Amino acid sequence: MQKSKTDSLSVTNQNQTNPIPFTQLIDALKEKMKQVFHVRADVNQLSIKRGLPPFVMREIMSVNPLSVGIPKAYGGRGGIMKENIGLLAAASYESLALSLTFGINSALFLQPFGKFGQDEVKAPVFNRFLNEKAMGGLMITEPDYGSDALNMQTSYSETDSKYHLKGTKHWAGLTGWADYWLLSARQKSKSDKLQRDIDFFLCDVNAPGQNIVVEEFFENLGLYAIPYGRNNIDVQLPMAHKLVPETTGVKMMLDLLHRSRMQFPGMAMGFIQRLLDEALNHCKERFVGGKSLFSYDRVQHRLTKLQASYTICSAMCTNSSEKAGLDVDLSGQGMEANAVKSVVTDLMQEAAQSVTQLVGAKAYKLNHIAGRSIVDSRPFQIFEGSNDILYAQISEALVKMMKRMKENNLFEFLKGFDLTEKAASYVKNQVNFNLDLQMPQRKLVEMGKVIGRVISLNQVLDLGDKGYKKELIDDSIVVLQQEISRLMSAFNFKNTGIVVDGYEENSLWLNFVKA
């Protein structure tokens, strides 16, 4: 029987001695997504049910999309960052959940395992990904230790030439689905105290003694296609399953997380582009008051901001492709990684809200892409570092550098800082002042939002220098300048309010209505 075009690509893709061109892989993936999301089934109906029918992932995985995260030495495409981000962007145009599934597998499993895993266990794992369509994920978060990951309580000890891990993990994407996990834990001393450093281990749930028990599947608000839950960890792992950091386990974790955050623009790229296309089509076809919705000034304002988000995200994808390669130690690049992740996920949520507003009532349904996008994109502002925390960390890093340089003027610092040197002059009027380096936390968050967008502006200017469409660059500059101006206004406003204890007393409004 003659093989179809995509079947032939799948076979070729399994032998990565001469991998097919990346564009060919993406074309094959797009064809598969078209078949499963628009021909054999309707993505809007699939998206209101939990999980996915088996044929969906079977067809999509048949083109070996995860080969982008596997080293060439093991039959993959080499973990090229441009390709990893390109894969995420292609998938997120059709399904944000599918893109996140790819991201979990690649950024949170394949990339760190390929970089830090022991050589003797790599071949069988990568072989299963390429030939048996296995999946993998990462478990860090615990019920009592979410953002406070450094104090996680999952522990390990050495027994009979194995590592015994015990603990509870939750909210790991692909719970119950993944064949492999990277598990994080702290070593328990003989006195039962947990060491400060964190280690990571490969766990094969199909191997004896390595099964992970799912105690509960969560009813997650969005991203219905991805299972989340609470997992009981009580596994015995071979010595070769421990990942080997270049220095410390904490730095290995930071390298992993920062690289993952730098890839968020890939998931945002297709998502924002799809919402932009949906908005443009709707506004051109919809007539209100006898004229096209597209012609209204407020609508143009919304669409322009959506286009700016598309451009900003494009700049981030380009920047990450050049900076976040697996050969780079990103453990010390928290400021940029945090800015990229927090700003682009804010843009995702804003885009979803804006398109829902444009479309109106019919968008307020789970089976409409705009309404569904609100709940699907919302957790991106929370997982892998809550945006409020990341913004505060950006400011903390800023303050530390300014103190070290003995520079109090924000503009003077920004114009000499590599992440903002091009953008500084565009926002001089807003940032030319002496910064109070003893800011309260609420101001750290507000300033972090400002700096995140100045960094984004710098990346947009870099993209413009490469020859990107000038009109889009110019509009994005204006949108970012306006946003930075708005955020600086909030930063400069004095608000030291605190919660009123016992607020219920003398505060029932009915008592103040005159009869």
C-alpha positions as CSV (number, residue, x, y, z in Angstrom):
1,M,0.0,0.0,0.0
2,Q,1.3,3.4,-0.9
3,K,2.2,5.7,2.0
4,S,0.6,9.1,2.3
5,K,2.7,12.2,2.3
6,T,2.5,12.6,6.0
7,D,3.2,8.9,6.7
8,S,6.3,9.2,4.6
9,L,7.4,12.2,6.6
10,S,6.8,10.3,9.8
11,V,9.1,7.5,8.7
12,T,11.7,9.9,7.4
13,N,11.5,11.8,10.7
14,Q,12.3,8.7,12.7
15,N,15.7,8.5,11.1
16,Q,17.3,11.8,11.9
17,T,20.6,11.2,10.2
18,N,19.2,13.5,7.5
19,P,16.2,15.2,9.1
20,I,13.6,16.7,6.9
21,P,13.5,20.5,6.6
22,F,11.8,22.1,9.6
23,T,9.3,23.8,7.3
24,Q,8.3,20.4,6.0
25,L,7.8,19.1,9.5
26,I,5.6,22.1,10.4
27,D,3.6,21.7,7.2
28,A,3.0,18.0,8.1
29,L,1.9,19.0,11.6
30,K,-0.5,21.6,10.2
31,E,-2.1,19.1,7.9
32,K,-2.6,16.7,10.8
33,M,-4.1,19.4,12.9
34,K,-6.4,20.4,10.1
35,Q,-7.6,16.8,9.8
36,V,-8.2,16.2,13.5
37,F,-9.5,19.6,14.5
38,H,-11.5,20.5,11.4
39,V,-12.3,17.4,9.3
40,R,-12.6,14.4,11.6
41,A,-13.7,16.5,14.5
42,D,-14.6,20.1,15.5
43,V,-12.0,21.7,17.8
44,N,-14.7,23.9,19.4
45,Q,-16.5,20.7,20.5
46,L,-13.4,18.9,21.5
47,S,-12.4,21.8,23.7
48,I,-15.5,21.6,25.9
49,K,-14.7,18.0,26.9
50,R,-11.9,16.8,29.2
51,G,-9.0,15.0,27.6
52,L,-8.7,14.2,23.9
53,P,-10.0,11.3,21.8
54,P,-7.1,8.8,21.2
55,F,-7.0,9.5,17.4
56,V,-6.2,13.2,17.9
57,M,-2.8,12.7,19.7
58,R,-2.1,9.5,17.6
59,E,-2.4,11.5,14.4
60,I,-0.5,14.5,15.6
61,M,2.3,12.5,17.2
62,S,2.7,10.5,14.0
63,V,4.8,13.3,12.5
64,N,7.2,13.2,15.5
65,P,6.8,16.9,16.6
66,L,8.8,16.2,19.8
67,S,11.9,15.3,17.8
68,V,12.7,19.0,18.0
69,G,13.6,18.6,21.6
70,I,15.8,15.5,21.2
71,P,19.6,15.7,20.6
72,K,20.8,14.7,17.1
73,A,23.0,12.0,18.7
74,Y,19.8,10.2,19.7
75,G,17.9,10.6,16.5
76,G,16.3,13.9,17.2
77,R,16.6,17.3,15.4
78,G,19.0,18.7,17.9
79,G,17.0,20.8,20.4
80,I,17.4,23.9,18.2
81,M,15.6,26.7,20.0
82,K,14.2,28.3,16.9
83,E,12.6,25.0,16.0
84,N,11.2,24.4,19.5
85,I,9.6,27.9,19.6
86,G,8.4,27.5,16.0
87,L,6.7,24.2,16.9
88,L,4.9,25.9,19.9
89,A,3.7,28.7,17.7
90,A,2.4,26.5,14.9
91,A,0.4,24.4,17.5
92,S,-1.0,27.3,19.5
93,Y,-2.7,28.8,16.4
94,E,-5.0,25.8,16.5
95,S,-4.9,24.8,20.1
96,L,-3.3,26.5,23.1
97,A,-3.6,23.2,25.1
98,L,-1.8,21.3,22.4
99,S,1.0,23.8,22.3
100,L,1.3,23.6,26.1
101,T,1.4,19.8,25.8
102,F,4.4,20.2,23.4
103,G,5.9,22.8,25.8
104,I,5.7,20.5,28.8
105,N,7.3,17.7,26.9
106,S,10.1,19.7,25.4
107,A,10.9,22.6,27.7
108,L,10.2,20.8,31.0
109,F,11.4,17.2,30.1
110,L,13.3,16.6,26.9
111,Q,15.5,19.7,27.1
112,P,16.6,19.4,30.7
113,F,16.9,15.6,30.5
114,G,19.0,15.9,27.4
115,K,21.2,18.5,29.1
116,F,21.6,17.1,32.6
117,G,20.6,13.4,32.3
118,Q,23.1,10.6,32.5
119,D,24.2,9.2,29.2
120,E,23.5,5.6,30.0
121,V,19.7,6.2,30.3
122,K,19.2,8.6,27.5
123,A,19.0,6.3,24.5
124,P,16.0,4.2,25.6
125,V,14.1,7.2,26.7
126,F,14.6,9.2,23.6
127,N,13.9,6.1,21.5
128,R,10.5,5.7,23.1
129,F,9.7,9.4,22.3
130,L,10.6,8.9,18.7
131,N,9.2,5.5,18.0
132,E,6.6,4.9,20.6
133,K,5.3,8.4,21.0
134,A,6.0,8.6,24.7
135,M,5.4,11.8,26.7
136,G,7.1,13.4,29.7
137,G,6.6,16.1,32.2
138,L,8.0,17.8,35.3
139,M,6.9,17.7,38.9
140,I,8.0,20.5,41.3
141,T,4.9,22.1,42.8
142,E,3.5,20.7,46.1
143,P,0.2,21.4,47.9
144,D,1.9,23.6,50.6
145,Y,4.8,24.8,48.5
146,G,3.9,26.4,45.2
147,S,5.9,29.5,44.6
148,D,8.0,28.5,47.6
149,A,9.6,25.6,45.7
150,L,12.9,25.8,47.6
151,N,11.2,24.6,50.7
152,M,9.5,21.6,49.0
153,Q,9.1,18.6,51.3
154,T,9.4,15.8,48.8
155,S,12.5,13.9,50.0
156,Y,14.9,11.2,48.9
157,S,17.3,8.9,50.6
158,E,19.7,6.2,49.3
159,T,18.7,2.6,50.0
160,D,20.1,-0.5,48.4
161,S,21.8,1.3,45.6
162,K,18.6,3.2,44.7
163,Y,17.1,6.5,45.5
164,H,13.8,6.4,47.4
165,L,11.6,9.4,46.8
166,K,8.6,10.2,48.9
167,G,6.2,13.1,48.8
168,T,3.2,14.7,47.2
169,K,3.2,16.8,43.9
170,H,0.2,18.5,42.3
171,W,-0.7,20.6,39.3
172,A,1.8,18.8,37.0
173,G,0.5,19.1,33.4
174,L,-0.1,15.6,31.8
175,T,-0.9,14.0,35.2
176,G,-1.7,10.4,34.5
177,W,-0.7,10.7,30.9
178,A,3.1,11.1,30.9
179,D,5.3,8.0,30.7
180,Y,8.3,9.8,32.2
181,W,8.6,12.5,34.8
182,L,11.4,14.6,36.1
183,L,10.8,14.6,39.9
184,S,12.3,17.2,42.2
185,A,13.3,16.4,45.8
186,R,15.6,17.3,48.6
187,Q,17.9,14.8,50.2
188,K,17.1,13.7,53.7
189,S,20.0,13.5,56.1
190,K,20.4,10.8,58.8
191,S,18.9,13.2,61.3
192,D,15.8,13.5,59.0
193,K,16.5,17.0,58.1
194,L,16.2,18.1,54.4
195,Q,19.2,19.6,52.7
196,R,18.9,23.0,51.1
197,D,19.8,22.0,47.6
198,I,17.3,20.4,45.1
199,D,17.9,17.4,43.0
200,F,16.0,16.0,39.9
201,F,15.4,12.4,39.0
202,L,14.1,10.6,36.0
203,C,11.0,8.4,36.7
204,D,9.7,5.8,34.3
205,V,6.1,5.1,35.5
206,N,6.0,1.9,33.6
207,A,9.0,0.4,35.3
208,P,8.8,-1.7,38.5
209,G,8.8,0.4,41.7
210,Q,8.4,3.7,39.8
211,N,4.6,3.9,39.5
212,I,3.1,7.3,40.5
213,V,-0.3,7.1,42.1
214,V,-2.8,9.8,41.0
215,E,-4.8,10.5,44.1
216,E,-7.1,13.0,42.4
217,F,-7.7,14.5,39.0
218,F,-8.6,18.2,39.1
219,E,-11.5,19.9,37.5
220,N,-9.2,22.6,35.9
221,L,-11.1,25.7,34.8
222,G,-9.6,25.8,31.3
223,L,-7.2,23.8,29.2
224,Y,-9.6,20.9,29.2
225,A,-7.3,18.8,27.0
226,I,-4.6,18.6,29.7
227,P,-5.1,16.5,32.8
228,Y,-3.9,17.9,36.1
229,G,-4.1,16.4,39.6
230,R,-2.5,15.4,42.9
231,N,0.2,12.7,42.8
232,N,1.5,10.5,45.6
233,I,5.3,9.9,45.1
234,D,6.7,6.8,46.6
235,V,9.2,5.4,44.1
236,Q,12.5,3.6,44.0
237,L,14.8,4.9,41.2
238,P,18.1,3.6,39.9
239,M,21.3,5.6,40.6
240,A,21.6,6.5,36.9
241,H,18.2,8.3,37.0
242,K,19.6,11.2,39.0
243,L,20.3,14.3,36.9
244,V,23.8,15.7,37.1
245,P,24.0,19.5,37.6
246,E,26.9,21.5,36.3
247,T,27.2,23.2,39.8
248,T,24.2,23.0,42.1
249,G,20.7,21.6,41.8
250,V,19.2,25.0,42.4
251,K,21.1,26.5,39.5
252,M,20.0,23.5,37.4
253,M,16.4,24.3,38.3
254,L,16.9,28.0,37.5
255,D,18.4,27.1,34.1
256,L,15.5,24.8,33.4
257,L,12.8,27.3,34.4
258,H,14.4,30.4,32.8
259,R,14.8,28.5,29.5
260,S,11.1,27.4,29.8
261,R,10.0,31.0,30.4
262,M,12.0,32.2,27.4
263,Q,9.9,29.8,25.3
264,F,6.5,31.1,26.5
265,P,6.4,33.5,23.5
266,G,6.2,30.4,21.3
267,M,2.9,29.3,22.9
268,A,1.7,32.9,22.8
269,M,2.7,33.5,19.2
270,G,0.1,31.4,17.4
271,F,-2.5,32.1,20.1
272,I,-2.3,35.8,19.7
273,Q,-2.1,35.6,15.9
274,R,-5.2,33.4,15.8
275,L,-7.1,35.9,18.0
276,L,-5.9,38.7,15.8
277,D,-7.2,36.9,12.7
278,E,-10.5,36.1,14.4
279,A,-10.9,39.7,15.4
280,L,-10.1,41.1,12.0
281,N,-12.5,38.7,10.2
282,H,-15.3,39.4,12.7
283,C,-14.9,43.2,12.5
284,K,-14.8,43.3,8.7
285,E,-17.9,41.1,8.4
286,R,-20.0,42.6,11.2
287,F,-22.0,45.7,10.5
288,V,-23.3,48.0,13.3
289,G,-25.4,51.1,12.7
290,G,-25.1,50.6,8.9
291,K,-21.3,50.5,8.8
292,S,-18.6,48.0,9.3
293,L,-17.4,47.4,12.8
294,F,-13.9,47.7,11.4
295,S,-14.4,51.4,10.7
296,Y,-15.1,52.4,14.3
297,D,-12.3,54.3,16.0
298,R,-12.5,52.3,19.2
299,V,-12.4,49.1,17.3
300,Q,-9.3,50.3,15.4
301,H,-7.7,51.0,18.8
302,R,-8.3,47.5,20.0
303,L,-7.1,45.9,16.7
304,T,-4.0,48.0,16.7
305,K,-3.2,46.8,20.2
306,L,-3.7,43.2,19.1
307,Q,-1.3,43.8,16.2
308,A,1.2,45.3,18.6
309,S,0.9,42.2,20.8
310,Y,1.6,40.1,17.7
311,T,4.6,42.2,16.9
312,I,6.0,42.2,20.5
313,C,5.5,38.5,20.7
314,S,7.4,38.1,17.4
315,A,10.2,40.1,18.8
316,M,10.3,37.9,21.9
317,C,10.4,34.7,19.8
318,T,13.3,36.0,17.8
319,N,15.2,37.1,20.9
320,S,14.6,33.8,22.7
321,S,15.6,31.8,19.6
322,E,19.0,33.6,19.6
323,K,19.6,33.6,23.4
324,A,18.0,30.5,25.0
325,G,19.9,27.7,23.4
326,L,20.7,24.6,25.4
327,D,24.4,25.4,25.3
328,V,23.8,28.5,27.3
329,D,23.6,28.6,31.1
330,L,20.5,30.6,31.8
331,S,20.5,30.2,35.6
332,G,21.7,33.8,36.0
333,Q,19.3,35.3,33.4
334,G,16.3,35.7,35.6
335,M,15.5,39.3,34.8
336,E,15.1,38.7,31.1
337,A,13.3,35.4,31.5
338,N,10.9,36.8,34.0
339,A,10.2,39.8,31.9
340,V,9.5,37.7,28.8
341,K,7.2,35.3,30.6
342,S,5.2,37.9,32.6
343,V,4.7,40.4,29.8
344,V,3.8,37.9,27.1
345,T,1.3,36.1,29.3
346,D,-0.3,39.5,30.2
347,L,-0.6,40.1,26.5
348,M,-2.3,36.7,26.0
349,Q,-4.9,37.4,28.6
350,E,-5.5,41.0,27.3
351,A,-5.9,39.7,23.8
352,A,-8.5,37.1,24.9
353,Q,-10.4,39.7,26.8
354,S,-10.3,42.2,24.0
355,V,-11.5,39.8,21.3
356,T,-14.3,38.6,23.5
357,Q,-15.4,42.2,24.0
358,L,-15.3,42.8,20.2
359,V,-17.3,39.7,19.3
360,G,-19.8,40.2,22.1
361,A,-22.3,37.8,23.5
362,K,-21.7,34.9,21.2
363,A,-18.1,34.8,22.3
364,Y,-19.2,34.1,25.9
365,K,-19.1,30.3,25.3
366,L,-16.6,27.6,25.9
367,N,-17.1,26.4,22.3
368,H,-16.1,29.9,21.0
369,I,-12.4,30.5,20.7
370,A,-12.5,34.0,22.2
371,G,-14.4,33.1,25.4
372,R,-12.5,29.8,25.8
373,S,-9.2,31.7,25.4
374,I,-9.9,33.7,28.5
375,V,-9.8,30.7,30.8
376,D,-7.2,28.8,28.7
377,S,-4.7,31.7,28.9
378,R,-5.3,32.8,32.5
379,P,-3.2,30.1,34.2
380,F,-0.2,31.2,32.0
381,Q,0.0,34.2,34.3
382,I,0.2,31.9,37.3
383,F,2.2,28.7,36.6
384,E,6.0,28.7,36.3
385,G,6.1,31.8,38.5
386,S,3.1,34.0,39.3
387,N,3.5,37.2,37.4
388,D,3.2,39.4,40.5
389,I,6.2,37.5,42.0
390,L,8.2,37.7,38.7
391,Y,7.6,41.4,38.4
392,A,8.8,41.9,42.0
393,Q,11.9,39.8,41.2
394,I,12.6,42.0,38.2
395,S,12.6,45.1,40.4
396,E,14.7,43.4,43.1
397,A,17.3,42.5,40.4
398,L,17.1,46.1,39.1
399,V,17.7,47.6,42.6
400,K,20.6,45.2,43.3
401,M,22.3,46.3,40.0
402,M,21.7,50.0,40.6
403,K,23.1,49.7,44.1
404,R,26.2,47.9,42.8
405,M,26.7,50.6,40.2
406,K,25.9,53.4,42.7
407,E,23.3,54.8,40.3
408,N,20.0,56.2,41.5
409,N,18.7,57.7,38.2
410,L,16.6,55.1,36.4
411,F,17.1,56.5,32.9
412,E,20.9,56.7,33.4
413,F,20.9,53.0,34.4
414,L,18.6,51.8,31.6
415,K,20.5,53.5,28.8
416,G,23.6,51.6,29.9
417,F,21.9,48.3,30.5
418,D,22.2,45.8,27.7
419,L,18.5,44.7,27.9
420,T,17.2,48.3,27.7
421,E,19.9,50.4,26.1
422,K,18.0,50.9,22.8
423,A,14.6,51.5,24.4
424,A,15.7,53.9,27.2
425,S,15.6,57.1,25.0
426,Y,12.0,56.2,23.9
427,V,10.8,56.4,27.5
428,K,13.2,59.0,28.9
429,N,10.4,61.4,29.9
430,Q,8.8,58.6,32.0
431,V,11.9,57.2,33.7
432,N,14.3,60.1,34.1
433,F,14.1,60.3,37.9
434,N,15.9,59.1,41.0
435,L,14.4,55.7,42.0
436,D,13.8,55.0,45.7
437,L,15.8,51.9,46.2
438,Q,13.8,51.0,49.3
439,M,10.4,50.4,47.6
440,P,7.6,48.5,49.3
441,Q,6.5,45.3,47.7
442,R,3.6,46.8,45.9
443,K,5.9,49.3,44.2
444,L,8.4,46.5,43.3
445,V,5.6,44.8,41.4
446,E,4.5,48.1,39.6
447,M,8.1,48.9,38.7
448,G,8.7,45.4,37.5
449,K,5.8,45.8,35.1
450,V,7.4,49.0,33.7
451,I,10.9,47.4,33.3
452,G,9.3,44.3,31.7
453,R,7.8,46.5,29.0
454,V,11.0,48.5,28.5
455,I,12.8,45.2,27.9
456,S,10.0,44.3,25.5
457,L,10.4,47.6,23.7
458,N,14.1,46.9,23.4
459,Q,13.4,43.6,21.7
460,V,10.9,45.2,19.3
461,L,13.6,47.7,18.3
462,D,16.0,44.8,17.8
463,L,13.5,43.2,15.5
464,G,13.0,46.4,13.6
465,D,16.7,46.6,13.0
466,K,16.5,43.2,11.4
467,G,14.1,44.5,8.7
468,Y,10.7,43.5,10.2
469,K,7.7,45.4,8.8
470,K,8.2,49.0,9.8
471,E,4.5,49.9,10.2
472,L,4.1,47.2,12.8
473,I,7.2,48.2,14.6
474,D,6.2,51.8,14.8
475,D,2.7,51.0,16.1
476,S,4.2,48.6,18.7
477,I,6.5,51.4,19.9
478,V,3.6,53.7,20.5
479,V,1.5,51.1,22.2
480,L,4.4,50.2,24.6
481,Q,5.2,53.9,25.2
482,Q,1.5,54.4,26.2
483,E,1.5,51.4,28.4
484,I,4.7,52.4,30.2
485,S,3.3,55.9,30.7
486,R,0.2,54.4,32.2
487,L,2.1,52.1,34.5
488,M,4.4,54.9,35.6
489,S,1.4,57.0,36.5
490,A,0.2,54.2,38.8
491,F,3.8,53.8,40.2
492,N,4.0,57.5,41.1
493,F,0.6,57.6,42.7
494,K,0.9,57.3,46.5
495,N,-1.3,54.4,47.8
496,T,-0.3,52.9,51.1
497,G,-3.7,51.5,52.0
498,I,-4.0,48.4,54.2
499,V,-6.9,46.0,54.8
500,V,-9.3,47.3,57.4
501,D,-9.7,44.6,60.1
502,G,-13.4,43.9,61.0
503,Y,-14.6,45.7,57.9
504,E,-18.2,44.5,58.5
505,E,-18.7,46.8,61.4
506,N,-20.8,49.9,60.5
507,S,-20.5,49.2,56.8
508,L,-23.9,47.7,55.7
509,W,-25.1,50.1,53.1
510,L,-28.8,49.6,53.8
511,N,-28.4,51.4,57.1
512,F,-27.4,54.6,55.3
513,V,-30.3,54.9,52.9
514,K,-32.7,57.7,53.9
515,A,-36.2,56.5,54.3
